[in-house]
Amino acid sequence: MADSNTTDRKALVTLGMFIIDQFVWEDEHGNHTGRESIEQIGGGGTYAIIGARIWLPPSDLGMIVDRGHDFPSSILSSLNAFSSPSPSSSSSLFHYRDDPMRSTTRGLNLYKGELRGFEYLNPRVRISPAGLPRAFARPRWLHSICGPARFREVQRELRELGWAGDVRHVYEPIPGLCNPGEMPALREALKEGVDVLSPNHSEAAEFMGLPEPNSREGVEDLVRRFHKAGARGLVIRSGAMGAAVSDGGELGVRWVQAYHTDPAKVVDVTGAGNAFLGGLAAGLELTNGDLYEAALYASVSASYTIEQMGLPSVSVGADGVERWNRSDTPAERLEALRKRQAA
């Protein structure tokens, strides 16, 4: 049970889940392509917290991982690498909840031709503010992935815990619940206060009952519609077009480019949006709430996520500097992106 008197606060905690992703590839007729099925770490919460981990130390972050009786030891080792990439460091980045009576949550990613489908293979375990361990209580930023009605419940829980005025929120609507029927609940949530709302451009259009925009002008029209509905901080993630950033102020909509412009660099976009939002929350923490600057951090986090199947990897060089995917450092990418934005 969360303790609202905790003084050593995390910078970011996610209410998103950990799952084990299974990937299966079929052709358009449902026949296996011959590509080997794989199993890997997944879950929107996992990608989000690792997107933030690219910028922040493990001690600043928190995520619950629900483990069933079949939780693979290899996955535990992989997760621990993000908590302690250096043998001399330790952290409580992950809090493990064990239930030997259930299986670990798994999801099936079925690629049939050019189409991708997803379904859960067993029941999910909900994560709520009231269920956070004491070490995760009253974080400065909270990341949620859910439908608007569930998000209203999260807001209620924050009020009951006495955290409502002290915890800032990055809200990521869940794809299957972005439609006009959900707008009344979303408006109520926005009225109560959402620091940053971030659907992607397809989800944003679905909320409004509109077709997916294929231009920046179309996305900017959605930005105006969401501000009219009560949104404050707003980031509409728009794939290769970049991200539209707006706080509703006189600067209007500002665009942040996608870091990778070469399609050859893009291996798999699974989790990229989640990692973007983890990077965004980390950027908000590091820039004292500057939404535009935070979106630059977010773009870099997404860039590491799409370079391979699964999560990016972290290692520490002899110089003590963390590198992701054994490539350039996050700081180097951030500087390169700033230069491109200024050009």
N, C-alpha and C positions, 0 to 999 in steps of 0.2 A: 504494500500500500504506500502510495506517495506521501511524503512528509513535506508540507509546505513551509516548514521552518528551516529547511536546508539552506545553508549560506554559500557552500561551494557549488556554484551553479554551472551546468553545462552550457556551452554556447549554442548547441543544437542537439535536439532529440527528434527522432522520426517516429511517427506512429505507423509507418508503413511496415509491411511484412517481409520476412525472409521466407523464400520458398526454394525448392529444388526444381529447376527447369529441366524438362525433357524435350528434346528436339527430334522431330521425325519429318523426313522429306518424302513427298509423293509427287507424281506427275499429275496433270489435270484430270486423269482418269482414275486416280486413287491407287495407282501402282507404285510400289516402292522404287525409288530412283537408283538404289544401290549405294547411296550415300549413307554412311554408318550413323545410326541414331546415337545421340550423346546425352549426357546428364551433367548439369553444371549449376553453380550457385546462381540464384535469381531472386526476384522480388523487387517491387518498386522501392521499398524501404532500404534494401541492401544497396541498390544502385545509387540512391540518393545519399546515403551516409558515406559511401566511398567517394562520390562526387565532392562531398565536403571534406573528406579525409585528404584529398589532394592538396588542400590548403591549410587545414587545421590539424593539430596534434591529436592523437587518440584520446587524450585526457579531456579534451573539449567537447567530445561527441558521445552520443548514446543511442543504442538501438537494442531492442529485445529480439532475441532469436529463440523461437519455440522449437525444441528438439523432441522428436518422438523416439521410439525404441529403435528405429532403423536409421538414425542419423549417422552418415558416413564419417569415419575418422579422417579421411582425406580432406573432406570439406572443413572440418574443424581446424585442421592444420592451415588450410588456405585462409580462413577467417583470422586466425591468430597472427598471420603475417601482416595483416593490416593494423592489428593492435600493437604489435611489437616487431617492426621490421629490423630493429637493432637489438642485439642480445642484451644490451644494458638498459633497455627501456621497458616499461610496463604500463598497462592502462586498463581501464574498465570500459572500453569502447562498446563491447558486446555484453549484454546480460542474458545468460542462458536460462530459459524456463524449461524444465524437463518434465515430460509426461510419458512414462513407460507404457501407458495404456493406449496410446494412439500412435499413428504413423506421422512422420514429418510431412508437412504440407508440400504437395507436388503439383506442378502445372504442366500441361501438355501444350507445346508450341508445334502446331501442325502446318507445315508449308506444303501447299498443294498447288503446283505450278507457280504462278506469281502471287497467289493469295496466301495470307497467313492467318490462321485461326488459333484461338487460345481457350483453354478450359481448365478448371481445377479438377484434379483427379481425386481429391478427398477433402473433407471439411477444413475450412480456414479457422484460425484462432484470432479473435479480435484483440487489438491492442488499444487500450484507452488511457487517458491521462491518469485516472484514479488507480490504474494498475501498474503504473511505473514504479520501479524500485526507488528507494530513498535517494540513491546517488544520482538519479535522473530527474529529481523533483524540480519544479519551477525553472525550466531551462529558459535561456534568453530568447531562443527561437524554437518553434515547434513546427514540424513538417507533417502535413496530413495528406493522405491519398484516399479519397472516399467520395461518395455522392453528397449532394447538398444537404439532404435530410440527416445523414449521419454526421456531417460536419456541424449541423445545428446541435446535435447531441454532444459533440466535443466541446463546443462553446459553452453549453450548459454545465458540463463537467468542470470546465475551467472556472466558471463562476462559483460552483459549489466548493471547489478547492481553495477559492480565494486567490486564484492566479490570474484572473481575467485581465486585470489592468497591468500585469507585470510580465506576461509572456506574449511575444509577438509571433505572428503566424504566417507561414507560407503554405497556401492551400492549393493543392493539385487535384482538380476534379478527376474522378475515375472515368475512363472512356465510355463505358456502357451506360452511364447515367448523365450524359450531356444531351439534353433535349429540351424543347420548350416546356414540357410538363414539369421539369425540375426548376424552372426559372423562379417560381414563387418562393421556394425554399432558399434558392441562391440569393434572391433579393433580400430576404430576411437576414441571412447570414451576413451579407454585405452591410446591411443597415446596422447590425450590431458591431461590426468592425472586422475586416480582414486586411492585414497589413499588405500582403501581396497575393494576388490571385493570378494563377498561371495555367490556363488551358493551352493546348496547341491550336493552330489555326483551324483545323478541322473540327475539333471539339467546340471551339468558340462559335463557329458557324452553326453547328448543330444545336447549341443552346438557343440560338436566335431563329432557328428554322430556315436557315439560308444555305445555299450551296457553298462548298469549300472554295475559298478565294484562291486565285492563282497569281495574284499580284500584290505588291506592297500596298497599293491604294485600297484594295479590297480588305486587307488586314486592318488598315488604319480606320476604315469604316466600322469594323467590328470594335476597335478600341473605343471609338466615340459611343457606340451603343452600350458597351459595358460601363463606361463612366456614367452614362445617363441612368443605368440601372443601379448605380451606387458604388461601383468599384473605385478604390483609391489607387494603391499601387497595382499596376497591371503589367504583366509580361506575357505576350502571346508568342509562343514558340512556333516558328514558321519554317522549319526544315532548312533547305538550302537558301531560302530568302533571308534567313537570319532571325532575329527576335525583335519584336516591336515592344519598346519600353516606354511607359508613360505613368506619371503620377497625377495626371489630370491638371497639371500646372501650365504656366504660360510657355514653357519650352516645347509643349506638344509631344508628338511621338518622336522618339529617337530610336534609330535602328542599330543593333549590334550584329556584326557579320558572323556567320558560321566560321569557325577557325579553319577548317579544311575546305578548300575550294576544288581540290583535285579528287574526282570520284574514285580514283584508284586507291586513295587512302581510306576509303570507307569500306570496311569489311562487314560489319553488322551493326544496325542501329538499335538493337534491343537494349532498353534501359537508358538510352541517351537522354531522353527527356527527363527521367528521374535524376540522372547524374547532373544534368543542367541545373535542376532545382536545388540539389545539394550544394553545388558550387555557388548558386545564387545566394543561399542562406549564409554560406561561409563568407562570401563577398560582402554581404550586408553587415556581418559581424566585424569584418576587417576594415570596412570603409565608413563605419558609423552610420549605416543606413542609406548610403548613396545607391539608389536603385540602378542607375545607368552604369556606374562603375562596377557594381555587383554583377551585372549581366555580362561584363567582360570576363570575370572569373568563371561564370557559369559556362560561357562558350568554350573556355579552355578545358573545363572538366568534361564537357561532352566530347571534346576532341579526342581525349585519351580513351573514352569508352567505346567509340566506334571503330577503333583500329584493329579489333580482334573479336572473336567470339568470346563472350563472357566479360568478366570484370578486368580492368587494367591491372597490371602488376606493379609492385613497388619494391625498390631495392635501395640500399644505402651504399654510396661509394666510399672510397678511402678518405675522401674529404669531408665525410659526414653529411653530405647533401643527398636528400631523397630524389630519386629519379623514377619516373613512371614509364612503364613499357620500355625501359632501358633507352630512353630517348632524351630530348632536351627537357629542361626543368620546367615546372609550371610557371615560374617567374619569367623565364626566357620566352615562353609562349605568350604570356600576358603582355610583355613589352612589345613583342612583334605584332600582336593584335592591336595594341594601342596605336602603334605607328600606322598600321593599315587604316584604322578608323580616322586618323587625323589627315590622311593623304587626300 
